[in-house]
Amino acid sequence: MAETPTKVVVNCTTGVTEVLPLTAQEIADMETARVAAEDQRAAAEADAAVVAAAKESANAKLAALGLTAEEISALSK
Amino acid sequence: MATYTLISSNTLASSTSTVTFSSIPSTYTDLCIRGSVRLASAVQIGTLYMRINAATTTYSWTRLRGNGATASSSRGTTGTEIQIGLQTGASATANTFGSFELYIPNYAGSTNKPFSSFAVAENNSTTAGQSAIETFAELWSTTSAITSLTFSDYGTPDNMLSGSSFYLYGISNA
C-alpha cells in the first residue's frame, strides 16, 4: 500500500516542526488545485498563441508596405 | 539599521506535499523567505506556489519570464494560490535545485499585501530553455496580518523532494 502523503508544519512561535499525514480533504483539494492550474496554464498558452499570430500578421503587413526587417524590428524595441 | 533574524527554517528529509510556516510572530517590520526546491513532477521546470493564511482567493500577479530563448510578460488575477516562480523539476540534471526569494513588507499591517518574488530554475545545462528566471509583482488583496505561509506546487501529493529547503527571516528596521 502506498504511504500516505505528508505535510511539514513549522510553528514559528514554539519552534516545533511536525511531519503530518495529509487528510483526505487535503488530498482532494490538491487534485482540484492541479486541475485549476492546468486550465490556467492552457488559457495562458492560448492567449500567447493569439498574440504571436497577431504579431506575425502585423509584421507581414508592415513588410508589404515596404518596411525593411530592421525597421520592423526597431518598432518593437 | 535593518537586521535580519532567522525565525525558522526547514530542510526536507523526505518528499512532502506542503511546507507551512505557522504562528508567524507579528513583531518584525517585514518578512523575507529564501528557499531552494526540487519538484517531484517529471518536468525540467515546474512552478512553486504559495498560500497566505491558508486563503484560496484574492491573489494576483504580474510576471516577467526569460529562459534564454524567449522572454514574456503576463498577468494573472485568478487562482487558489499565488505563483512564486519556476523551480527545478525531477527531469532536470540530478541533484540540481531551483532557488527563490520573497520580500513581504508590512506583513502584520492592516492594508493589502503587495510583495515581490524572484525565482530561478537551474538545470546545470548549457541548453537554452532548460533553465529559466522569473520575477513577480505579487498582491494578496486582503488586509489581515500574515500569520502563516504554505509552499507547494499543488500538483500532486509529496511534490517537493528531499533536500529542498526553506528559510523564514524577520526584518526589523531598528
gemmi code that builds the backbone of each chain (N, CA, C; Angstrom):
import gemmi

chains = {
    "A": [
        ("MET", (0.850, -1.190, 0.000), (0.000, 0.000, 0.000), (0.889, 1.244, 0.000)),
        ("ALA", (0.511, 2.224, -0.800), (1.300, 3.452, -0.872), (1.244, 4.188, 0.465)),
        ("GLU", (2.373, 4.849, 0.794), (2.392, 5.610, 2.029), (1.513, 6.849, 1.887)),
        ("THR", (0.956, 7.303, 3.005), (0.125, 8.499, 2.989), (1.009, 9.719, 2.749)),
        ("PRO", (0.638, 10.599, 1.804), (1.418, 11.829, 1.585), (1.490, 12.656, 2.861)),
        ("THR", (2.547, 13.421, 2.962), (2.769, 14.175, 4.197), (2.795, 15.684, 3.961)),
        ("LYS", (2.734, 16.423, 5.044), (2.944, 17.865, 5.042), (3.862, 18.208, 6.211)),
        ("VAL", (4.619, 19.281, 6.037), (5.516, 19.752, 7.098), (4.954, 21.060, 7.645)),
        ("VAL", (4.817, 21.137, 8.947), (4.328, 22.359, 9.590), (5.368, 22.827, 10.610)),
        ("VAL", (5.876, 24.039, 10.389), (6.874, 24.625, 11.282), (6.183, 25.717, 12.094)),
        ("ASN", (6.040, 25.499, 13.393), (5.416, 26.500, 14.253), (6.487, 27.515, 14.653)),
        ("CYS", (6.328, 28.736, 14.161), (7.377, 29.750, 14.354), (7.398, 30.310, 15.765)),
        ("THR", (6.348, 30.098, 16.520), (6.317, 30.582, 17.898), (6.938, 29.580, 18.851)),
        ("THR", (6.596, 28.294, 18.669), (7.125, 27.266, 19.584), (8.433, 26.667, 19.080)),
        ("GLY", (8.688, 26.806, 17.774), (9.879, 26.191, 17.206), (9.710, 24.717, 16.889)),
        ("VAL", (8.496, 24.190, 17.090), (8.244, 22.762, 16.863), (7.924, 22.501, 15.391)),
        ("THR", (8.578, 21.506, 14.804), (8.299, 21.090, 13.430), (7.624, 19.726, 13.453)),
        ("GLU", (6.491, 19.624, 12.753), (5.761, 18.359, 12.691), (5.670, 17.891, 11.256)),
        ("VAL", (5.790, 16.600, 11.044), (5.520, 15.965, 9.753), (4.230, 15.181, 9.927)),
        ("LEU", (3.173, 15.619, 9.225), (1.847, 15.059, 9.440), (1.297, 14.463, 8.147)),
        ("PRO", (0.433, 13.454, 8.253), (-0.203, 12.911, 7.035), (-1.243, 13.887, 6.497)),
        ("LEU", (-1.360, 13.964, 5.170), (-2.421, 14.771, 4.582), (-3.765, 14.120, 4.879)),
        ("THR", (-4.778, 14.935, 5.113), (-6.136, 14.405, 5.273), (-6.710, 14.109, 3.896)),
        ("ALA", (-7.778, 13.345, 3.863), (-8.451, 13.037, 2.595), (-8.907, 14.324, 1.913)),
        ("GLN", (-9.368, 15.295, 2.720), (-9.813, 16.573, 2.161), (-8.656, 17.332, 1.534)),
        ("GLU", (-7.501, 17.303, 2.183), (-6.328, 17.996, 1.638), (-5.856, 17.354, 0.338)),
        ("ILE", (-5.942, 16.029, 0.254), (-5.573, 15.336, -0.993), (-6.548, 15.722, -2.109)),
        ("ALA", (-7.836, 15.793, -1.773), (-8.841, 16.194, -2.766), (-8.627, 17.642, -3.196)),
        ("ASP", (-8.299, 18.517, -2.241), (-8.046, 19.926, -2.565), (-6.852, 20.059, -3.508)),
        ("MET", (-5.852, 19.218, -3.298), (-4.663, 19.281, -4.148), (-4.993, 18.891, -5.582)),
        ("GLU", (-5.860, 17.902, -5.733), (-6.276, 17.491, -7.069), (-7.087, 18.613, -7.735)),
        ("THR", (-7.945, 19.271, -6.967), (-8.718, 20.393, -7.506), (-7.783, 21.510, -7.963)),
        ("ALA", (-6.779, 21.798, -7.144), (-5.816, 22.852, -7.492), (-5.026, 22.476, -8.737)),
        ("ARG", (-4.683, 21.189, -8.871), (-3.930, 20.744, -10.047), (-4.742, 20.972, -11.320)),
        ("VAL", (-6.018, 20.626, -11.276), (-6.873, 20.802, -12.452), (-7.006, 22.289, -12.785)),
        ("ALA", (-7.189, 23.117, -11.748), (-7.326, 24.565, -11.967), (-6.055, 25.144, -12.562)),
        ("ALA", (-4.896, 24.683, -12.080), (-3.617, 25.196, -12.593), (-3.429, 24.801, -14.057)),
        ("GLU", (-3.832, 23.594, -14.409), (-3.718, 23.159, -15.801), (-4.620, 23.996, -16.703)),
        ("ASP", (-5.821, 24.299, -16.223), (-6.742, 25.139, -17.001), (-6.144, 26.527, -17.208)),
        ("GLN", (-5.550, 27.069, -16.133), (-4.966, 28.406, -16.203), (-3.784, 28.419, -17.173)),
        ("ARG", (-2.979, 27.357, -17.114), (-1.816, 27.272, -17.995), (-2.262, 27.176, -19.464)),
        ("ALA", (-3.297, 26.381, -19.723), (-3.794, 26.233, -21.091), (-4.342, 27.560, -21.613)),
        ("ALA", (-5.039, 28.293, -20.748), (-5.590, 29.586, -21.157), (-4.465, 30.574, -21.483)),
        ("ALA", (-3.421, 30.559, -20.673), (-2.283, 31.468, -20.896), (-1.583, 31.127, -22.213)),
        ("GLU", (-1.425, 29.833, -22.484), (-0.782, 29.431, -23.739), (-1.625, 29.831, -24.934)),
        ("ALA", (-2.949, 29.713, -24.803), (-3.834, 30.118, -25.892), (-3.733, 31.616, -26.143)),
        ("ASP", (-3.678, 32.402, -25.067), (-3.528, 33.857, -25.200), (-2.214, 34.194, -25.899)),
        ("ALA", (-1.153, 33.504, -25.514), (0.155, 33.767, -26.115), (0.151, 33.431, -27.601)),
        ("ALA", (-0.555, 32.376, -27.961), (-0.620, 31.986, -29.369), (-1.358, 33.044, -30.194)),
        ("VAL", (-2.401, 33.610, -29.621), (-3.158, 34.663, -30.315), (-2.266, 35.894, -30.535)),
        ("VAL", (-1.522, 36.274, -29.508), (-0.626, 37.424, -29.610), (0.450, 37.169, -30.672)),
        ("ALA", (1.029, 35.966, -30.656), (2.080, 35.636, -31.623), (1.553, 35.695, -33.051)),
        ("ALA", (0.334, 35.202, -33.250), (-0.258, 35.223, -34.590), (-0.524, 36.660, -35.038)),
        ("ALA", (-1.009, 37.494, -34.117), (-1.284, 38.892, -34.442), (0.011, 39.628, -34.795)),
        ("LYS", (1.082, 39.308, -34.047), (2.369, 39.943, -34.305), (2.899, 39.552, -35.678)),
        ("GLU", (2.762, 38.281, -36.006), (3.230, 37.802, -37.312), (2.447, 38.469, -38.437)),
        ("SER", (1.125, 38.587, -38.242), (0.286, 39.229, -39.247), (0.655, 40.703, -39.428)),
        ("ALA", (0.885, 41.391, -38.286), (1.250, 42.813, -38.350), (2.577, 43.007, -39.072)),
        ("ASN", (3.543, 42.130, -38.780), (4.846, 42.233, -39.428), (4.725, 42.032, -40.943)),
        ("ALA", (3.877, 41.101, -41.339), (3.684, 40.846, -42.767), (3.083, 42.067, -43.452)),
        ("LYS", (2.129, 42.726, -42.781), (1.504, 43.918, -43.362), (2.502, 45.073, -43.465)),
        ("LEU", (3.352, 45.202, -42.425), (4.374, 46.249, -42.467), (5.363, 45.991, -43.603)),
        ("ALA", (5.736, 44.728, -43.795), (6.654, 44.379, -44.883), (6.025, 44.688, -46.241)),
        ("ALA", (4.710, 44.439, -46.322), (4.010, 44.719, -47.580), (3.978, 46.213, -47.879)),
        ("LEU", (4.056, 47.016, -46.817), (4.080, 48.469, -47.002), (5.459, 48.973, -47.418)),
        ("GLY", (6.451, 48.079, -47.341), (7.790, 48.446, -47.788), (8.813, 48.604, -46.685)),
        ("LEU", (8.440, 48.348, -45.411), (9.419, 48.457, -44.336), (10.407, 47.287, -44.411)),
        ("THR", (11.666, 47.575, -44.101), (12.669, 46.515, -44.063), (12.534, 45.733, -42.755)),
        ("ALA", (13.165, 44.569, -42.698), (13.134, 43.746, -41.483), (13.735, 44.510, -40.303)),
        ("GLU", (14.805, 45.296, -40.564), (15.427, 46.063, -39.487), (14.473, 47.137, -38.967)),
        ("GLU", (13.748, 47.778, -39.879), (12.805, 48.819, -39.467), (11.646, 48.218, -38.654)),
        ("ILE", (11.173, 47.061, -39.077), (10.083, 46.398, -38.334), (10.558, 45.994, -36.948)),
        ("SER", (11.761, 45.454, -36.893), (12.318, 45.033, -35.601), (12.492, 46.224, -34.669)),
        ("ALA", (12.903, 47.371, -35.236), (13.129, 48.569, -34.425), (11.845, 49.072, -33.775)),
        ("LEU", (10.702, 48.811, -34.385), (9.427, 49.279, -33.837), (9.108, 48.647, -32.485)),
        ("SER", (9.615, 47.464, -32.253), (9.271, 46.770, -31.007), (10.365, 46.878, -29.957)),
        ("LYS", (11.365, 47.755, -30.194), (12.452, 47.901, -29.216), (12.273, 49.166, -28.401)),
    ],
    "B": [
        ("MET", (19.370, 50.771, 11.640), (19.940, 49.783, 10.737), (19.047, 48.551, 10.700)),
        ("ALA", (18.781, 48.104, 9.512), (17.932, 46.915, 9.388), (18.688, 45.660, 9.827)),
        ("THR", (17.973, 44.753, 10.482), (18.580, 43.486, 10.883), (17.717, 42.314, 10.412)),
        ("TYR", (18.376, 41.263, 9.956), (17.708, 40.026, 9.552), (17.798, 39.035, 10.705)),
        ("THR", (16.664, 38.453, 11.070), (16.646, 37.412, 12.101), (16.018, 36.162, 11.520)),
        ("LEU", (16.722, 35.034, 11.618), (16.146, 33.779, 11.149), (15.058, 33.356, 12.119)),
        ("ILE", (13.812, 33.347, 11.658), (12.696, 32.957, 12.522), (12.608, 31.433, 12.598)),
        ("SER", (12.585, 30.796, 11.427), (12.510, 29.329, 11.366), (13.044, 28.867, 10.028)),
        ("SER", (13.419, 27.608, 9.963), (13.848, 27.024, 8.690), (13.508, 25.544, 8.680)),
        ("ASN", (13.504, 24.979, 7.478), (13.275, 23.542, 7.361), (13.919, 23.020, 6.091)),
        ("THR", (14.663, 21.944, 6.228), (15.196, 21.219, 5.079), (14.523, 19.853, 5.049)),
        ("LEU", (13.916, 19.523, 3.921), (13.110, 18.303, 3.861), (13.991, 17.057, 3.944)),
        ("ALA", (13.635, 16.168, 4.862), (14.342, 14.895, 4.989), (13.760, 13.853, 4.041)),
        ("SER", (12.541, 14.091, 3.582), (11.891, 13.217, 2.602), (10.875, 14.051, 1.838)),
        ("SER", (10.358, 13.502, 0.751), (9.403, 14.246, -0.069), (8.169, 14.610, 0.750)),
        ("THR", (7.621, 15.769, 0.455), (6.425, 16.180, 1.173), (5.532, 17.018, 0.261)),
        ("SER", (4.294, 17.210, 0.683), (3.292, 17.876, -0.157), (3.268, 19.382, 0.041)),
        ("THR", (3.364, 19.813, 1.279), (3.353, 21.242, 1.582), (4.323, 21.520, 2.725)),
        ("VAL", (4.859, 22.743, 2.738), (5.649, 23.216, 3.870), (4.990, 24.490, 4.378)),
        ("THR", (4.626, 24.495, 5.646), (3.922, 25.646, 6.229), (4.733, 26.248, 7.380)),
        ("PHE", (4.925, 27.555, 7.328), (5.391, 28.299, 8.493), (4.146, 28.857, 9.172)),
        ("SER", (3.831, 28.373, 10.368), (2.618, 28.814, 11.062), (2.975, 29.677, 12.267)),
        ("SER", (1.963, 30.350, 12.808), (2.145, 31.191, 14.017), (3.321, 32.141, 13.868)),
        ("ILE", (3.404, 32.802, 12.710), (4.495, 33.755, 12.472), (4.306, 34.952, 13.404)),
        ("PRO", (5.293, 35.285, 14.218), (5.131, 36.424, 15.139), (4.986, 37.739, 14.374)),
        ("SER", (4.254, 38.677, 14.958), (3.978, 39.959, 14.288), (4.977, 41.038, 14.679)),
        ("THR", (6.085, 40.652, 15.270), (6.999, 41.613, 15.892), (8.033, 42.206, 14.948)),
        ("TYR", (8.046, 41.790, 13.694), (9.024, 42.309, 12.741), (8.382, 43.342, 11.812)),
        ("THR", (9.202, 44.056, 11.081), (8.699, 45.036, 10.123), (8.307, 44.361, 8.811)),
        ("ASP", (9.197, 43.513, 8.285), (8.992, 42.823, 7.013), (9.370, 41.356, 7.165)),
        ("LEU", (8.984, 40.561, 6.166), (9.411, 39.163, 6.106), (10.209, 38.918, 4.828)),
        ("CYS", (11.160, 38.015, 4.912), (11.893, 37.559, 3.736), (11.965, 36.037, 3.794)),
        ("ILE", (11.640, 35.388, 2.698), (11.700, 33.926, 2.640), (12.650, 33.538, 1.518)),
        ("ARG", (13.636, 32.756, 1.854), (14.554, 32.240, 0.850), (14.443, 30.729, 0.832)),
        ("GLY", (14.554, 30.148, -0.350), (14.413, 28.702, -0.417), (15.067, 28.100, -1.638)),
        ("SER", (15.126, 26.795, -1.628), (15.721, 26.033, -2.708), (14.904, 24.764, -2.867)),
        ("VAL", (14.338, 24.544, -4.063), (13.351, 23.466, -4.221), (13.634, 22.651, -5.476)),
        ("ARG", (13.468, 21.341, -5.342), (13.417, 20.441, -6.492), (12.050, 19.753, -6.441)),
        ("LEU", (11.281, 19.926, -7.514), (9.925, 19.407, -7.563), (9.925, 17.947, -8.017)),
        ("ALA", (8.914, 17.203, -7.584), (8.821, 15.781, -7.930), (8.218, 15.551, -9.314)),
        ("SER", (7.596, 16.568, -9.883), (6.973, 16.412, -11.208), (8.031, 16.075, -12.250)),
        ("ALA", (7.683, 15.205, -13.186), (8.620, 14.754, -14.216), (8.730, 15.792, -15.330)),
        ("VAL", (9.236, 16.963, -14.969), (9.437, 18.064, -15.915), (10.817, 18.672, -15.659)),
        ("GLN", (11.329, 19.407, -16.654), (12.583, 20.139, -16.433), (12.359, 21.281, -15.455)),
        ("ILE", (11.231, 21.962, -15.650), (10.943, 23.180, -14.888), (9.474, 23.163, -14.494)),
        ("GLY", (9.193, 23.415, -13.227), (7.810, 23.497, -12.751), (7.616, 24.759, -11.936)),
        ("THR", (6.412, 24.956, -11.462), (6.086, 26.188, -10.735), (5.815, 25.909, -9.269)),
        ("LEU", (6.405, 26.728, -8.419), (6.140, 26.683, -6.984), (5.064, 27.726, -6.661)),
        ("TYR", (4.148, 27.369, -5.781), (3.048, 28.255, -5.399), (3.063, 28.482, -3.884)),
        ("MET", (2.280, 29.471, -3.454), (2.179, 29.764, -2.021), (0.755, 30.165, -1.675)),
        ("ARG", (0.306, 29.777, -0.498), (-0.936, 30.282, 0.077), (-0.604, 31.049, 1.346)),
        ("ILE", (-1.305, 32.167, 1.524), (-1.120, 33.003, 2.710), (-2.301, 32.783, 3.648)),
        ("ASN", (-2.021, 32.483, 4.901), (-3.070, 32.234, 5.900), (-4.066, 31.182, 5.409)),
        ("ALA", (-3.603, 30.255, 4.568), (-4.436, 29.180, 4.008), (-5.550, 29.711, 3.104)),
        ("ALA", (-5.485, 30.966, 2.710), (-6.525, 31.555, 1.864), (-6.433, 31.014, 0.434)),
        ("THR", (-7.588, 30.928, -0.226), (-7.639, 30.424, -1.597), (-8.219, 31.457, -2.567)),
        ("THR", (-8.224, 32.737, -2.162), (-8.762, 33.799, -3.025), (-7.922, 35.065, -2.893)),
        ("THR", (-8.230, 36.032, -3.758), (-7.705, 37.415, -3.782), (-6.215, 37.497, -4.087)),
        ("TYR", (-5.711, 36.550, -4.865), (-4.321, 36.623, -5.305), (-4.255, 37.204, -6.725)),
        ("SER", (-3.237, 38.010, -7.014), (-2.983, 38.464, -8.383), (-1.491, 38.718, -8.546)),
        ("TRP", (-1.028, 38.685, -9.795), (0.408, 38.821, -10.017), (0.693, 39.367, -11.409)),
        ("THR", (1.853, 40.028, -11.528), (2.400, 40.446, -12.815), (3.778, 39.811, -12.934)),
        ("ARG", (4.020, 39.159, -14.060), (5.207, 38.306, -14.185), (6.067, 38.664, -15.390)),
        ("LEU", (7.376, 38.612, -15.189), (8.350, 38.727, -16.262), (9.161, 37.435, -16.281)),
        ("ARG", (9.287, 36.801, -17.459), (9.943, 35.490, -17.555), (10.921, 35.458, -18.714)),
        ("GLY", (12.055, 34.769, -18.519), (13.006, 34.536, -19.605), (13.674, 33.193, -19.429)),
        ("ASN", (13.982, 32.531, -20.554), (14.629, 31.217, -20.460), (15.818, 31.080, -21.404)),
        ("GLY", (16.327, 32.199, -21.886), (17.461, 32.137, -22.794), (17.070, 31.997, -24.244)),
        ("ALA", (15.808, 31.673, -24.477), (15.322, 31.560, -25.852), (14.198, 32.559, -26.114)),
        ("THR", (13.311, 32.701, -25.143), (12.191, 33.627, -25.282), (12.006, 34.407, -23.982)),
        ("ALA", (11.391, 35.574, -24.118), (11.032, 36.385, -22.956), (9.553, 36.717, -23.048)),
        ("SER", (8.903, 36.832, -21.908), (7.476, 37.120, -21.931), (7.068, 37.861, -20.666)),
        ("SER", (5.909, 38.484, -20.751), (5.313, 39.158, -19.607), (3.840, 38.821, -19.578)),
        ("SER", (3.297, 38.614, -18.391), (1.884, 38.278, -18.301), (1.334, 38.675, -16.941)),
        ("ARG", (0.013, 38.577, -16.821), (-0.632, 38.933, -15.568), (-1.761, 37.959, -15.282)),
        ("GLY", (-1.918, 37.584, -14.006), (-2.982, 36.674, -13.604), (-3.750, 37.230, -12.423)),
        ("THR", (-5.050, 37.015, -12.424), (-5.885, 37.545, -11.343), (-6.768, 36.467, -10.729)),
        ("THR", (-6.535, 35.225, -11.091), (-7.329, 34.141, -10.515), (-6.388, 33.090, -9.937)),
        ("GLY", (-6.949, 32.138, -9.266), (-6.150, 31.062, -8.713), (-6.385, 30.917, -7.226)),
        ("THR", (-6.260, 29.692, -6.759), (-6.467, 29.420, -5.342), (-5.162, 29.496, -4.566)),
        ("GLU", (-4.079, 29.854, -5.255), (-2.780, 30.106, -4.637), (-2.041, 31.069, -5.557)),
        ("ILE", (-0.911, 31.596, -5.086), (-0.184, 32.558, -5.912), (1.126, 31.943, -6.393)),
        ("GLN", (1.486, 32.230, -7.646), (2.745, 31.719, -8.184), (3.919, 32.415, -7.512)),
        ("ILE", (4.897, 31.632, -7.106), (6.144, 32.163, -6.566), (7.212, 32.203, -7.642)),
        ("GLY", (7.177, 31.206, -8.521), (8.134, 31.207, -9.623), (8.560, 29.808, -10.014)),
        ("LEU", (9.368, 29.744, -11.061), (9.815, 28.466, -11.595), (10.886, 27.844, -10.699)),
        ("GLN", (10.793, 26.543, -10.532), (11.807, 25.783, -9.805), (12.164, 24.535, -10.622)),
        ("THR", (13.258, 23.922, -10.265), (13.769, 22.776, -10.996), (12.882, 21.549, -10.765)),
        ("GLY", (12.613, 20.803, -11.836), (11.785, 19.603, -11.743), (12.616, 18.329, -11.748)),
        ("ALA", (11.924, 17.214, -11.576), (12.607, 15.929, -11.401), (13.284, 15.422, -12.668)),
        ("SER", (12.928, 15.973, -13.846), (13.587, 15.546, -15.080), (14.885, 16.306, -15.344)),
        ("ALA", (15.177, 17.288, -14.539), (16.407, 18.076, -14.710), (17.616, 17.259, -14.232)),
        ("THR", (18.780, 17.779, -14.499), (20.023, 17.136, -14.070), (19.954, 16.771, -12.587)),
        ("ALA", (20.435, 15.570, -12.280), (20.353, 15.075, -10.901), (20.983, 16.054, -9.917)),
        ("ASN", (20.340, 16.186, -8.774), (20.856, 16.986, -7.659), (20.896, 18.482, -7.938)),
        ("THR", (20.202, 18.957, -8.966), (20.080, 20.399, -9.163), (18.783, 20.883, -8.506)),
        ("PHE", (18.819, 22.090, -7.997), (17.673, 22.679, -7.309), (17.444, 24.094, -7.843)),
        ("GLY", (16.189, 24.536, -7.798), (15.896, 25.931, -8.064), (16.144, 26.757, -6.809)),
        ("SER", (15.968, 28.061, -6.918), (16.068, 28.924, -5.744), (15.086, 30.078, -5.898)),
        ("PHE", (14.696, 30.657, -4.768), (13.750, 31.769, -4.822), (13.924, 32.668, -3.607)),
        ("GLU", (13.425, 33.898, -3.754), (13.397, 34.835, -2.626), (12.134, 35.680, -2.699)),
        ("LEU", (11.441, 35.768, -1.582), (10.258, 36.624, -1.444), (10.571, 37.734, -0.458)),
        ("TYR", (10.038, 38.932, -0.717), (10.146, 40.002, 0.265), (8.747, 40.557, 0.500)),
        ("ILE", (8.280, 40.465, 1.740), (6.916, 40.877, 2.085), (6.989, 42.028, 3.083)),
        ("PRO", (6.823, 43.275, 2.615), (6.865, 44.404, 3.551), (5.559, 44.533, 4.332)),
        ("ASN", (5.652, 45.058, 5.533), (4.471, 45.392, 6.351), (3.483, 44.231, 6.431)),
        ("TYR", (4.003, 43.038, 6.681), (3.176, 41.818, 6.654), (2.149, 41.778, 7.783)),
        ("ALA", (2.415, 42.504, 8.860), (1.498, 42.470, 10.001), (0.543, 43.663, 10.001)),
        ("GLY", (0.600, 44.498, 8.975), (-0.245, 45.677, 8.905), (-1.673, 45.368, 8.508)),
        ("SER", (-2.491, 46.405, 8.415), (-3.920, 46.225, 8.136), (-4.297, 46.741, 6.750)),
        ("THR", (-3.338, 46.701, 5.830), (-3.610, 47.071, 4.442), (-3.372, 45.855, 3.549)),
        ("ASN", (-3.714, 45.988, 2.243), (-3.419, 44.903, 1.313), (-1.924, 44.571, 1.342)),
        ("LYS", (-1.581, 43.388, 0.855), (-0.201, 42.911, 0.983), (0.483, 42.733, -0.376)),
        ("PRO", (1.080, 43.793, -0.920), (1.914, 43.642, -2.108), (3.293, 43.137, -1.700)),
        ("PHE", (3.894, 42.298, -2.549), (5.236, 41.805, -2.252), (5.928, 41.388, -3.545)),
        ("SER", (7.194, 41.040, -3.438), (7.963, 40.675, -4.632), (8.442, 39.233, -4.540)),
        ("SER", (8.657, 38.647, -5.704), (9.207, 37.297, -5.763), (10.217, 37.218, -6.903)),
        ("PHE", (11.272, 36.479, -6.667), (12.335, 36.300, -7.650), (12.721, 34.825, -7.602)),
        ("ALA", (12.667, 34.143, -8.749), (12.888, 32.694, -8.731), (13.670, 32.247, -9.951)),
        ("VAL", (14.465, 31.218, -9.750), (15.299, 30.667, -10.821), (15.210, 29.149, -10.804)),
        ("ALA", (15.030, 28.555, -11.975), (15.148, 27.106, -12.146), (16.435, 26.850, -12.917)),
        ("GLU", (17.341, 26.118, -12.313), (18.658, 25.901, -12.935), (18.904, 24.405, -13.125)),
        ("ASN", (19.329, 24.044, -14.340), (19.466, 22.640, -14.716), (20.915, 22.223, -14.906)),
        ("ASN", (21.853, 23.100, -14.602), (23.268, 22.809, -14.844), (23.463, 22.366, -16.290)),
        ("SER", (22.810, 23.078, -17.190), (22.846, 22.743, -18.614), (23.168, 23.996, -19.408)),
        ("THR", (23.828, 23.828, -20.542), (24.128, 24.967, -21.396), (23.069, 25.154, -22.477)),
        ("THR", (22.006, 24.352, -22.430), (20.959, 24.419, -23.442), (19.916, 25.465, -23.086)),
        ("ALA", (19.688, 26.406, -23.989), (18.662, 27.424, -23.759), (17.309, 26.757, -23.595)),
        ("GLY", (16.521, 27.251, -22.657), (15.193, 26.707, -22.422), (15.146, 25.696, -21.295)),
        ("GLN", (16.312, 25.220, -20.852), (16.314, 24.233, -19.764), (16.572, 24.883, -18.404)),
        ("SER", (16.819, 26.164, -18.402), (16.848, 26.915, -17.152), (16.040, 28.188, -17.399)),
        ("ALA", (15.567, 28.800, -16.351), (14.687, 29.953, -16.538), (14.681, 30.828, -15.302)),
        ("ILE", (14.250, 32.064, -15.510), (14.184, 33.034, -14.420), (12.829, 33.735, -14.488)),
        ("GLU", (12.272, 34.017, -13.324), (11.013, 34.767, -13.262), (11.093, 35.776, -12.121)),
        ("THR", (10.468, 36.907, -12.344), (10.293, 37.865, -11.252), (8.845, 38.350, -11.269)),
        ("PHE", (8.294, 38.558, -10.078), (6.866, 38.863, -9.942), (6.632, 40.117, -9.108)),
        ("ALA", (5.631, 40.878, -9.502), (4.980, 41.827, -8.608), (3.716, 41.126, -8.126)),
        ("GLU", (3.672, 40.823, -6.849), (2.602, 39.988, -6.296), (1.660, 40.823, -5.431)),
        ("LEU", (0.415, 40.368, -5.320), (-0.542, 41.066, -4.455), (-1.515, 40.078, -3.833)),
        ("TRP", (-1.644, 40.167, -2.522), (-2.730, 39.484, -1.815), (-3.660, 40.589, -1.323)),
        ("SER", (-4.832, 40.700, -1.948), (-5.739, 41.830, -1.683), (-6.576, 41.562, -0.433)),
        ("THR", (-5.914, 41.477, 0.671), (-6.558, 41.207, 1.949), (-5.827, 42.021, 3.018)),
        ("THR", (-6.582, 42.519, 3.981), (-5.986, 43.411, 4.979), (-5.546, 42.693, 6.253)),
        ("SER", (-5.785, 41.392, 6.322), (-5.390, 40.639, 7.525), (-3.879, 40.576, 7.665)),
        ("ALA", (-3.402, 40.529, 8.880), (-1.980, 40.292, 9.124), (-1.614, 38.884, 8.658)),
        ("ILE", (-0.423, 38.751, 8.112), (0.029, 37.431, 7.655), (0.565, 36.653, 8.852)),
        ("THR", (-0.038, 35.476, 9.078), (0.400, 34.638, 10.207), (0.887, 33.266, 9.762)),
        ("SER", (0.608, 32.906, 8.488), (1.138, 31.629, 8.016), (1.394, 31.677, 6.518)),
        ("LEU", (2.387, 30.919, 6.077), (2.746, 30.815, 4.661), (2.918, 29.336, 4.334)),
        ("THR", (2.293, 28.898, 3.234), (2.382, 27.492, 2.837), (2.907, 27.386, 1.410)),
        ("PHE", (3.902, 26.552, 1.209), (4.529, 26.371, -0.100), (4.226, 24.982, -0.647)),
        ("SER", (3.966, 24.913, -1.959), (3.680, 23.634, -2.610), (3.618, 23.881, -4.107)),
        ("ASP", (3.665, 22.809, -4.921), (3.323, 23.033, -6.332), (1.862, 22.643, -6.575)),
        ("TYR", (1.181, 22.147, -5.541), (-0.244, 21.824, -5.572), (-0.589, 20.942, -6.772)),
        ("GLY", (0.403, 20.239, -7.314), (0.139, 19.379, -8.461), (-0.193, 17.971, -8.029)),
        ("THR", (0.665, 17.401, -7.241), (0.465, 16.037, -6.772), (0.926, 15.965, -5.326)),
        ("PRO", (0.440, 14.980, -4.576), (0.958, 14.815, -3.218), (2.462, 14.543, -3.226)),
        ("ASP", (3.111, 14.925, -2.148), (4.560, 14.737, -1.972), (5.342, 15.280, -3.169)),
        ("ASN", (5.076, 16.553, -3.513), (5.587, 17.133, -4.765), (6.909, 17.874, -4.615)),
        ("MET", (7.431, 17.983, -3.403), (8.739, 18.629, -3.214), (9.706, 17.596, -2.647)),
        ("LEU", (10.877, 17.484, -3.270), (11.782, 16.376, -2.976), (12.704, 16.657, -1.795)),
        ("SER", (13.220, 15.584, -1.242), (14.178, 15.647, -0.146), (15.340, 16.582, -0.495)),
        ("GLY", (15.767, 17.370, 0.466), (16.850, 18.331, 0.248), (16.353, 19.728, -0.034)),
        ("SER", (15.085, 19.868, -0.410), (14.508, 21.206, -0.601), (14.532, 21.937, 0.747)),
        ("SER", (14.789, 23.237, 0.707), (14.956, 23.958, 1.979), (14.222, 25.295, 1.956)),
        ("PHE", (13.822, 25.744, 3.135), (13.047, 26.976, 3.293), (13.559, 27.731, 4.519)),
        ("TYR", (13.778, 29.024, 4.366), (14.279, 29.852, 5.457), (13.390, 31.093, 5.577)),
        ("LEU", (12.840, 31.319, 6.747), (11.971, 32.476, 7.001), (12.710, 33.464, 7.888)),
        ("TYR", (12.892, 34.689, 7.382), (13.575, 35.741, 8.134), (12.598, 36.863, 8.481)),
        ("GLY", (12.798, 37.440, 9.655), (12.107, 38.659, 10.023), (13.077, 39.818, 9.900)),
        ("ILE", (12.607, 40.923, 9.314), (13.469, 42.109, 9.163), (12.943, 43.198, 10.079)),
        ("SER", (13.829, 43.713, 10.897), (13.480, 44.815, 11.799), (14.169, 46.071, 11.292)),
        ("ASN", (13.444, 47.188, 11.320), (14.018, 48.414, 10.779), (14.752, 49.231, 11.835)),
        ("ALA", (14.896, 48.683, 13.005), (15.627, 49.414, 14.052), (16.362, 48.422, 14.943)),
    ],
}
model = gemmi.Model(1)
for chain_id, residues in chains.items():
    chain = gemmi.Chain(chain_id)
    for i, (resn, *xyz) in enumerate(residues, 1):
        res = gemmi.Residue()
        res.name, res.seqid = resn, gemmi.SeqId(i, " ")
        for name, pos in zip(("N", "CA", "C"), xyz):
            atom = gemmi.Atom()
            atom.name, atom.element = name, gemmi.Element(name[0])
            atom.pos, atom.b_iso = gemmi.Position(*pos), 0.0
            res.add_atom(atom)
        chain.add_residue(res)
    model.add_chain(chain)
structure = gemmi.Structure()
structure.add_model(model)
structure.setup_entities()
